[in-house]
Amino acid sequence: MSSRRGVGLGAFTNKNQTSQSYASHGSQLKSSNAASLQTQLSVFQSVLHTFALEHAADIKSNPTFRAEFARMCNAIGVDPLAASNVKGKKPKSLWARVLGNDVNDFYFEVAVRIVELCRATRTENGGLLGVTECCQMVAKGKAIGGGLQITEDDILRAVKSLEPLGSGFNVISIGSKQYIRSIPKELNTDQSKVLEVLQILGFVTISMLQINLQWEEARATTVVEDLVADSLVWVDVQAEETEYWSPQNLLGDRG
């Protein structure tokens, strides 16, 4: 009996030692892999830097190439618009350090123009300016950044560059469209639903909302009145039943 107990205890001890050995080995592998990944990331960032220098002209002049370069940056955790410190030098973004101040100024000027447009159209759209419409309006305005073409990707990055300022400008999605929101008020679920319907139909009526969304009249009326109060929809009382139109549909082609 005592012999069997000795073997049992010995086996338990050996198993415990083996488990500790596995744990230690696993920890070493994890540290080794982390160091290897960090090294690879540093190499990628170095290659990206070289790539940017070699193709600076294309990145500046070609909006598609510029967007792809920005996506490569994001894939390895580099924000080209974020300022970073270089020893002994003033903090600059990757755009400014690699491509020169003209590209950095390009996004600054685009951001300024976006702010101007959002403020100018706020009474018309309640502080929700479509990204597509904004892009068209900016492109039709004065030349920005030495005549560089403007894309929706540039608009999105310019809005993102405003975040550190605590400006309150951000991009939200409603249905299939993206909007620049320049007011701090959040849309509730019912309001978002009505705006989605407006995207499809262009306008709604209280009875349309009741029939299509199975809402009570009071609910539909409350939501629409809130949207009207915030200038997010326009009212047309000339029809048989009052119609509520989306200013985005009416102003989408405006220059």
ZADO-1210 file (C-alpha; in nm, 4 decimals, padded with zeros to 6 digits):
<atoms>
<atom x="00.0000" y="00.0000" z="00.0000" code="MET" pos="1"/>
<atom x="00.2759" y="00.2454" z="00.0964" code="SER" pos="2"/>
<atom x="00.4623" y="00.1675" z="-00.2285" code="SER" pos="3"/>
<atom x="00.1603" y="00.2582" z="-00.4385" code="ARG" pos="4"/>
<atom x="00.1163" y="00.5848" z="-00.2488" code="ARG" pos="5"/>
<atom x="00.4790" y="00.6747" z="-00.3168" code="GLY" pos="6"/>
<atom x="00.4346" y="00.6172" z="-00.6895" code="VAL" pos="7"/>
<atom x="00.1117" y="00.8214" z="-00.6872" code="GLY" pos="8"/>
<atom x="00.2705" y="01.1178" z="-00.5111" code="LEU" pos="9"/>
<atom x="00.5735" y="01.1016" z="-00.7368" code="GLY" pos="10"/>
<atom x="00.3562" y="01.1045" z="-01.0463" code="ALA" pos="11"/>
<atom x="00.1656" y="01.4044" z="-00.9103" code="PHE" pos="12"/>
<atom x="00.4921" y="01.5908" z="-00.8456" code="THR" pos="13"/>
<atom x="00.6219" y="01.5111" z="-01.1934" code="ASN" pos="14"/>
<atom x="00.2962" y="01.6256" z="-01.3506" code="LYS" pos="15"/>
<atom x="00.3119" y="01.9527" z="-01.1552" code="ASN" pos="16"/>
<atom x="00.6705" y="02.0124" z="-01.2651" code="GLN" pos="17"/>
<atom x="00.5766" y="01.9379" z="-01.6261" code="THR" pos="18"/>
<atom x="00.2881" y="02.1870" z="-01.6092" code="SER" pos="19"/>
<atom x="00.5187" y="02.4541" z="-01.4704" code="GLN" pos="20"/>
<atom x="00.7689" y="02.3776" z="-01.7453" code="SER" pos="21"/>
<atom x="00.4986" y="02.4148" z="-02.0109" code="TYR" pos="22"/>
<atom x="00.3822" y="02.7429" z="-01.8567" code="ALA" pos="23"/>
<atom x="00.7352" y="02.8796" z="-01.8478" code="SER" pos="24"/>
<atom x="00.8001" y="02.7725" z="-02.2057" code="HIS" pos="25"/>
<atom x="00.4714" y="02.9267" z="-02.3170" code="GLY" pos="26"/>
<atom x="00.5601" y="03.2545" z="-02.1493" code="SER" pos="27"/>
<atom x="00.8972" y="03.2582" z="-02.3243" code="GLN" pos="28"/>
<atom x="00.7335" y="03.1921" z="-02.6613" code="LEU" pos="29"/>
<atom x="00.4817" y="03.4703" z="-02.6006" code="LYS" pos="30"/>
<atom x="00.7584" y="03.7189" z="-02.5167" code="SER" pos="31"/>
<atom x="00.9614" y="03.6059" z="-02.8162" code="SER" pos="32"/>
<atom x="00.6626" y="03.6420" z="-03.0505" code="ASN" pos="33"/>
<atom x="00.5803" y="03.9865" z="-02.9127" code="ALA" pos="34"/>
<atom x="00.9382" y="04.1018" z="-02.9688" code="ALA" pos="35"/>
<atom x="00.9342" y="03.9555" z="-03.3201" code="SER" pos="36"/>
<atom x="00.6051" y="04.1314" z="-03.4058" code="LEU" pos="37"/>
<atom x="00.7403" y="04.4602" z="-03.2713" code="GLN" pos="38"/>
<atom x="01.0502" y="04.4218" z="-03.4889" code="THR" pos="39"/>
<atom x="00.8351" y="04.3455" z="-03.7938" code="GLN" pos="40"/>
<atom x="00.6167" y="04.6491" z="-03.7214" code="LEU" pos="41"/>
<atom x="00.9236" y="04.8729" z="-03.7006" code="SER" pos="42"/>
<atom x="01.0437" y="04.7346" z="-04.0345" code="VAL" pos="43"/>
<atom x="00.7019" y="04.7972" z="-04.1930" code="PHE" pos="44"/>
<atom x="00.6977" y="05.1528" z="-04.0637" code="GLN" pos="45"/>
<atom x="01.0469" y="05.2128" z="-04.2023" code="SER" pos="46"/>
<atom x="00.9442" y="05.0744" z="-04.5416" code="VAL" pos="47"/>
<atom x="00.6310" y="05.2898" z="-04.5340" code="LEU" pos="48"/>
<atom x="00.8425" y="05.5972" z="-04.4659" code="HIS" pos="49"/>
<atom x="01.0685" y="05.5152" z="-04.7630" code="THR" pos="50"/>
<atom x="00.7674" y="05.4431" z="-04.9839" code="PHE" pos="51"/>
<atom x="00.6139" y="05.7787" z="-04.8942" code="ALA" pos="52"/>
<atom x="00.9337" y="05.9652" z="-04.9836" code="LEU" pos="53"/>
<atom x="00.9622" y="05.7874" z="-05.3197" code="GLU" pos="54"/>
<atom x="00.5979" y="05.8446" z="-05.4132" code="HIS" pos="55"/>
<atom x="00.5394" y="06.1836" z="-05.2492" code="ALA" pos="56"/>
<atom x="00.4346" y="06.3469" z="-05.5777" code="ALA" pos="57"/>
<atom x="00.1727" y="06.0790" z="-05.6464" code="ASP" pos="58"/>
<atom x="00.0373" y="06.0972" z="-05.2933" code="ILE" pos="59"/>
<atom x="00.0013" y="06.4728" z="-05.3231" code="LYS" pos="60"/>
<atom x="-00.1642" y="06.4831" z="-05.6655" code="SER" pos="61"/>
<atom x="-00.3591" y="06.1557" z="-05.6916" code="ASN" pos="62"/>
<atom x="-00.6544" y="06.1268" z="-05.4487" code="PRO" pos="63"/>
<atom x="-00.6889" y="05.7511" z="-05.5061" code="THR" pos="64"/>
<atom x="-00.3199" y="05.6921" z="-05.4380" code="PHE" pos="65"/>
<atom x="-00.3453" y="05.9190" z="-05.1330" code="ARG" pos="66"/>
<atom x="-00.6368" y="05.7155" z="-04.9962" code="ALA" pos="67"/>
<atom x="-00.4533" y="05.3856" z="-05.0463" code="GLU" pos="68"/>
<atom x="-00.1441" y="05.5224" z="-04.8731" code="PHE" pos="69"/>
<atom x="-00.3584" y="05.6294" z="-04.5769" code="ALA" pos="70"/>
<atom x="-00.5109" y="05.2798" z="-04.5600" code="ARG" pos="71"/>
<atom x="-00.1627" y="05.1255" z="-04.5522" code="MET" pos="72"/>
<atom x="-00.0782" y="05.3545" z="-04.2620" code="CYS" pos="73"/>
<atom x="-00.3901" y="05.2489" z="-04.0724" code="ASN" pos="74"/>
<atom x="-00.3185" y="04.8791" z="-04.1360" code="ALA" pos="75"/>
<atom x="00.0013" y="04.8988" z="-03.9322" code="ILE" pos="76"/>
<atom x="-00.1278" y="05.1392" z="-03.6700" code="GLY" pos="77"/>
<atom x="00.0120" y="05.4651" z="-03.8069" code="VAL" pos="78"/>
<atom x="-00.2159" y="05.7698" z="-03.8091" code="ASP" pos="79"/>
<atom x="-00.0724" y="06.0000" z="-04.0787" code="PRO" pos="80"/>
<atom x="-00.2648" y="06.2983" z="-03.9394" code="LEU" pos="81"/>
<atom x="-00.1546" y="06.2536" z="-03.5788" code="ALA" pos="82"/>
<atom x="00.1365" y="06.4648" z="-03.4625" code="ALA" pos="83"/>
<atom x="00.4333" y="06.2663" z="-03.3307" code="SER" pos="84"/>
<atom x="00.7539" y="06.3711" z="-03.1624" code="ASN" pos="85"/>
<atom x="01.0918" y="06.3442" z="-03.3291" code="VAL" pos="86"/>
<atom x="01.3837" y="06.4093" z="-03.0939" code="LYS" pos="87"/>
<atom x="01.4992" y="06.7673" z="-03.1136" code="GLY" pos="88"/>
<atom x="01.2243" y="06.8708" z="-03.3575" code="LYS" pos="89"/>
<atom x="00.8802" y="07.0261" z="-03.3344" code="LYS" pos="90"/>
<atom x="00.5977" y="06.7647" z="-03.3312" code="PRO" pos="91"/>
<atom x="00.4586" y="06.7101" z="-03.6817" code="LYS" pos="92"/>
<atom x="00.2233" y="06.4668" z="-03.8505" code="SER" pos="93"/>
<atom x="00.3514" y="06.2018" z="-04.0905" code="LEU" pos="94"/>
<atom x="00.2046" y="06.4053" z="-04.3766" code="TRP" pos="95"/>
<atom x="00.4073" y="06.7090" z="-04.2751" code="ALA" pos="96"/>
<atom x="00.7323" y="06.5232" z="-04.2006" code="ARG" pos="97"/>
<atom x="00.7311" y="06.3026" z="-04.5094" code="VAL" pos="98"/>
<atom x="00.5353" y="06.4947" z="-04.7704" code="LEU" pos="99"/>
<atom x="00.5937" y="06.8519" z="-04.6634" code="GLY" pos="100"/>
<atom x="00.3747" y="07.1177" z="-04.5069" code="ASN" pos="101"/>
<atom x="00.1722" y="07.1685" z="-04.8260" code="ASP" pos="102"/>
<atom x="-00.0142" y="06.8368" z="-04.7807" code="VAL" pos="103"/>
<atom x="-00.0609" y="06.9003" z="-04.4090" code="ASN" pos="104"/>
<atom x="-00.1977" y="07.2443" z="-04.4959" code="ASP" pos="105"/>
<atom x="-00.4225" y="07.0792" z="-04.7544" code="PHE" pos="106"/>
<atom x="-00.6120" y="06.8867" z="-04.4858" code="TYR" pos="107"/>
<atom x="-00.6188" y="07.1937" z="-04.2627" code="PHE" pos="108"/>
<atom x="-00.7762" y="07.4012" z="-04.5416" code="GLU" pos="109"/>
<atom x="-01.0263" y="07.1256" z="-04.6232" code="VAL" pos="110"/>
<atom x="-01.1229" y="07.1087" z="-04.2544" code="ALA" pos="111"/>
<atom x="-01.1694" y="07.4864" z="-04.2395" code="VAL" pos="112"/>
<atom x="-01.3901" y="07.4754" z="-04.5502" code="ARG" pos="113"/>
<atom x="-01.5978" y="07.1925" z="-04.3967" code="ILE" pos="114"/>
<atom x="-01.6535" y="07.3964" z="-04.0816" code="VAL" pos="115"/>
<atom x="-01.7612" y="07.6941" z="-04.2932" code="GLU" pos="116"/>
<atom x="-02.0041" y="07.4830" z="-04.4968" code="LEU" pos="117"/>
<atom x="-02.1523" y="07.3148" z="-04.1897" code="CYS" pos="118"/>
<atom x="-02.2172" y="07.6510" z="-04.0276" code="ARG" pos="119"/>
<atom x="-02.3582" y="07.8024" z="-04.3473" code="ALA" pos="120"/>
<atom x="-02.6016" y="07.5156" z="-04.4036" code="THR" pos="121"/>
<atom x="-02.6960" y="07.4435" z="-04.0418" code="ARG" pos="122"/>
<atom x="-03.0288" y="07.6260" z="-04.0606" code="THR" pos="123"/>
<atom x="-03.1135" y="07.4246" z="-04.3723" code="GLU" pos="124"/>
<atom x="-03.0120" y="07.0750" z="-04.2613" code="ASN" pos="125"/>
<atom x="-03.0108" y="07.0966" z="-03.8819" code="GLY" pos="126"/>
<atom x="-02.6379" y="07.0279" z="-03.8590" code="GLY" pos="127"/>
<atom x="-02.6316" y="06.7098" z="-04.0706" code="LEU" pos="128"/>
<atom x="-02.4386" y="06.7666" z="-04.3939" code="LEU" pos="129"/>
<atom x="-02.4027" y="06.4690" z="-04.6272" code="GLY" pos="130"/>
<atom x="-02.0399" y="06.3699" z="-04.6895" code="VAL" pos="131"/>
<atom x="-02.1076" y="06.3372" z="-05.0632" code="THR" pos="132"/>
<atom x="-02.2759" y="06.6779" z="-05.0779" code="GLU" pos="133"/>
<atom x="-01.9961" y="06.8328" z="-04.8729" code="CYS" pos="134"/>
<atom x="-01.7357" y="06.6876" z="-05.1100" code="CYS" pos="135"/>
<atom x="-01.9178" y="06.8347" z="-05.4104" code="GLN" pos="136"/>
<atom x="-01.9522" y="07.1742" z="-05.2450" code="MET" pos="137"/>
<atom x="-01.5847" y="07.1864" z="-05.1436" code="VAL" pos="138"/>
<atom x="-01.4718" y="07.0800" z="-05.4922" code="ALA" pos="139"/>
<atom x="-01.6788" y="07.3568" z="-05.6524" code="LYS" pos="140"/>
<atom x="-01.5316" y="07.6181" z="-05.4207" code="GLY" pos="141"/>
<atom x="-01.1968" y="07.7920" z="-05.4369" code="LYS" pos="142"/>
<atom x="-00.8877" y="07.5828" z="-05.5121" code="ALA" pos="143"/>
<atom x="-00.7540" y="07.4074" z="-05.2058" code="ILE" pos="144"/>
<atom x="-00.3981" y="07.2911" z="-05.1492" code="GLY" pos="145"/>
<atom x="-00.2695" y="07.4024" z="-05.4878" code="GLY" pos="146"/>
<atom x="-00.5600" y="07.2610" z="-05.6882" code="GLY" pos="147"/>
<atom x="-00.5587" y="06.9089" z="-05.5439" code="LEU" pos="148"/>
<atom x="-00.8645" y="06.7008" z="-05.6214" code="GLN" pos="149"/>
<atom x="-01.1040" y="06.6387" z="-05.3331" code="ILE" pos="150"/>
<atom x="-01.2490" y="06.2961" z="-05.2549" code="THR" pos="151"/>
<atom x="-01.4887" y="06.1755" z="-04.9873" code="GLU" pos="152"/>
<atom x="-01.1923" y="06.0006" z="-04.8242" code="ASP" pos="153"/>
<atom x="-01.0217" y="06.3414" z="-04.7923" code="ASP" pos="154"/>
<atom x="-01.3388" y="06.4841" z="-04.6369" code="ILE" pos="155"/>
<atom x="-01.3512" y="06.2048" z="-04.3775" code="LEU" pos="156"/>
<atom x="-00.9840" y="06.2493" z="-04.2849" code="ARG" pos="157"/>
<atom x="-01.0214" y="06.6252" z="-04.2600" code="ALA" pos="158"/>
<atom x="-01.3147" y="06.5831" z="-04.0193" code="VAL" pos="159"/>
<atom x="-01.1075" y="06.3350" z="-03.8160" code="LYS" pos="160"/>
<atom x="-00.8278" y="06.5929" z="-03.7925" code="SER" pos="161"/>
<atom x="-01.0719" y="06.8200" z="-03.6047" code="LEU" pos="162"/>
<atom x="-01.1235" y="06.5681" z="-03.3212" code="GLU" pos="163"/>
<atom x="-00.8241" y="06.6794" z="-03.1060" code="PRO" pos="164"/>
<atom x="-00.9738" y="07.0294" z="-03.1005" code="LEU" pos="165"/>
<atom x="-01.2894" y="06.9040" z="-02.9299" code="GLY" pos="166"/>
<atom x="-01.4842" y="07.0718" z="-03.2082" code="SER" pos="167"/>
<atom x="-01.7893" y="06.8444" z="-03.1860" code="GLY" pos="168"/>
<atom x="-01.7643" y="06.7588" z="-03.5565" code="PHE" pos="169"/>
<atom x="-01.7927" y="06.3891" z="-03.6358" code="ASN" pos="170"/>
<atom x="-01.9205" y="06.1520" z="-03.9031" code="VAL" pos="171"/>
<atom x="-02.2302" y="05.9376" z="-03.8479" code="ILE" pos="172"/>
<atom x="-02.4084" y="05.6850" z="-04.0690" code="SER" pos="173"/>
<atom x="-02.7819" y="05.6938" z="-04.1332" code="ILE" pos="174"/>
<atom x="-02.8986" y="05.4144" z="-04.3559" code="GLY" pos="175"/>
<atom x="-02.6591" y="05.3922" z="-04.6489" code="SER" pos="176"/>
<atom x="-02.5285" y="05.7478" z="-04.6217" code="LYS" pos="177"/>
<atom x="-02.2669" y="05.9233" z="-04.4117" code="GLN" pos="178"/>
<atom x="-02.3203" y="06.2671" z="-04.2645" code="TYR" pos="179"/>
<atom x="-02.1004" y="06.5234" z="-04.0955" code="ILE" pos="180"/>
<atom x="-02.2701" y="06.6159" z="-03.7709" code="ARG" pos="181"/>
<atom x="-02.1828" y="06.9606" z="-03.6414" code="SER" pos="182"/>
<atom x="-02.4267" y="06.9684" z="-03.3496" code="ILE" pos="183"/>
<atom x="-02.3775" y="06.7723" z="-03.0264" code="PRO" pos="184"/>
<atom x="-02.7371" y="06.6437" z="-03.0134" code="LYS" pos="185"/>
<atom x="-02.7737" y="06.2679" z="-03.0561" code="GLU" pos="186"/>
<atom x="-03.0448" y="06.1270" z="-03.2822" code="LEU" pos="187"/>
<atom x="-03.2756" y="05.8765" z="-03.1183" code="ASN" pos="188"/>
<atom x="-03.3807" y="05.5517" z="-03.2870" code="THR" pos="189"/>
<atom x="-03.7128" y="05.6859" z="-03.4168" code="ASP" pos="190"/>
<atom x="-03.5510" y="05.9954" z="-03.5672" code="GLN" pos="191"/>
<atom x="-03.2852" y="05.7847" z="-03.7410" code="SER" pos="192"/>
<atom x="-03.5559" y="05.5566" z="-03.8807" code="LYS" pos="193"/>
<atom x="-03.7492" y="05.8502" z="-04.0291" code="VAL" pos="194"/>
<atom x="-03.4317" y="05.9920" z="-04.1841" code="LEU" pos="195"/>
<atom x="-03.3614" y="05.6503" z="-04.3398" code="GLU" pos="196"/>
<atom x="-03.7109" y="05.6489" z="-04.4922" code="VAL" pos="197"/>
<atom x="-03.6510" y="06.0008" z="-04.6247" code="LEU" pos="198"/>
<atom x="-03.3349" y="05.8763" z="-04.7961" code="GLN" pos="199"/>
<atom x="-03.5423" y="05.6294" z="-04.9938" code="ILE" pos="200"/>
<atom x="-03.8649" y="05.8223" z="-05.0581" code="LEU" pos="201"/>
<atom x="-03.7495" y="06.1840" z="-05.0386" code="GLY" pos="202"/>
<atom x="-04.0461" y="06.2809" z="-04.8211" code="PHE" pos="203"/>
<atom x="-04.2857" y="06.1295" z="-04.5665" code="VAL" pos="204"/>
<atom x="-04.6273" y="06.1999" z="-04.4211" code="THR" pos="205"/>
<atom x="-04.7704" y="06.1030" z="-04.0857" code="ILE" pos="206"/>
<atom x="-04.9965" y="05.8421" z="-04.2489" code="SER" pos="207"/>
<atom x="-04.7003" y="05.6931" z="-04.4412" code="MET" pos="208"/>
<atom x="-04.5120" y="05.6442" z="-04.1159" code="LEU" pos="209"/>
<atom x="-04.8169" y="05.4888" z="-03.9519" code="GLN" pos="210"/>
<atom x="-04.8687" y="05.2433" z="-04.2368" code="ILE" pos="211"/>
<atom x="-04.5067" y="05.1502" z="-04.3112" code="ASN" pos="212"/>
<atom x="-04.3640" y="05.1518" z="-03.9582" code="LEU" pos="213"/>
<atom x="-04.6793" y="05.0498" z="-03.7712" code="GLN" pos="214"/>
<atom x="-04.6518" y="05.3537" z="-03.5465" code="TRP" pos="215"/>
<atom x="-04.9318" y="05.5203" z="-03.3573" code="GLU" pos="216"/>
<atom x="-05.0222" y="05.8676" z="-03.4856" code="GLU" pos="217"/>
<atom x="-04.8914" y="06.0336" z="-03.1685" code="ALA" pos="218"/>
<atom x="-04.5530" y="05.8652" z="-03.2046" code="ARG" pos="219"/>
<atom x="-04.5164" y="05.9595" z="-03.5714" code="ALA" pos="220"/>
<atom x="-04.6250" y="06.3172" z="-03.5054" code="THR" pos="221"/>
<atom x="-04.3839" y="06.3601" z="-03.2130" code="THR" pos="222"/>
<atom x="-04.0851" y="06.2334" z="-03.4094" code="VAL" pos="223"/>
<atom x="-04.1586" y="06.4498" z="-03.7130" code="VAL" pos="224"/>
<atom x="-04.2178" y="06.7605" z="-03.5025" code="GLU" pos="225"/>
<atom x="-03.8825" y="06.7080" z="-03.3277" code="ASP" pos="226"/>
<atom x="-03.7090" y="06.6784" z="-03.6645" code="LEU" pos="227"/>
<atom x="-03.8810" y="06.9943" z="-03.7896" code="VAL" pos="228"/>
<atom x="-03.7765" y="07.1813" z="-03.4749" code="ALA" pos="229"/>
<atom x="-03.4132" y="07.0830" z="-03.5403" code="ASP" pos="230"/>
<atom x="-03.4403" y="07.1845" z="-03.9104" code="SER" pos="231"/>
<atom x="-03.3667" y="06.8262" z="-04.0168" code="LEU" pos="232"/>
<atom x="-03.6787" y="06.8153" z="-04.2361" code="VAL" pos="233"/>
<atom x="-03.8733" y="07.0764" z="-04.4289" code="TRP" pos="234"/>
<atom x="-04.2502" y="07.1115" z="-04.4338" code="VAL" pos="235"/>
<atom x="-04.4710" y="07.1311" z="-04.7428" code="ASP" pos="236"/>
<atom x="-04.8310" y="07.2183" z="-04.6526" code="VAL" pos="237"/>
<atom x="-04.9499" y="07.2554" z="-05.0127" code="GLN" pos="238"/>
<atom x="-05.0169" y="06.8842" z="-05.0624" code="ALA" pos="239"/>
<atom x="-05.3414" y="06.7131" z="-04.9602" code="GLU" pos="240"/>
<atom x="-05.1593" y="06.5841" z="-04.6509" code="GLU" pos="241"/>
<atom x="-04.8667" y="06.7736" z="-04.5008" code="THR" pos="242"/>
<atom x="-04.5401" y="06.6371" z="-04.6405" code="GLU" pos="243"/>
<atom x="-04.2026" y="06.6413" z="-04.4686" code="TYR" pos="244"/>
<atom x="-03.9042" y="06.6596" z="-04.7034" code="TRP" pos="245"/>
<atom x="-03.5362" y="06.5935" z="-04.6531" code="SER" pos="246"/>
<atom x="-03.3255" y="06.9041" z="-04.7254" code="PRO" pos="247"/>
<atom x="-03.0448" y="06.6673" z="-04.8302" code="GLN" pos="248"/>
<atom x="-03.2542" y="06.5583" z="-05.1292" code="ASN" pos="249"/>
<atom x="-03.3402" y="06.9157" z="-05.2182" code="LEU" pos="250"/>
<atom x="-02.9917" y="07.0616" z="-05.1710" code="LEU" pos="251"/>
<atom x="-02.7807" y="06.7688" z="-05.2929" code="GLY" pos="252"/>
<atom x="-02.6972" y="06.9294" z="-05.6279" code="ASP" pos="253"/>
<atom x="-02.6423" y="07.2782" z="-05.4960" code="ARG" pos="254"/>
<atom x="-02.3018" y="07.4327" z="-05.5719" code="GLY" pos="255"/>
</atoms>
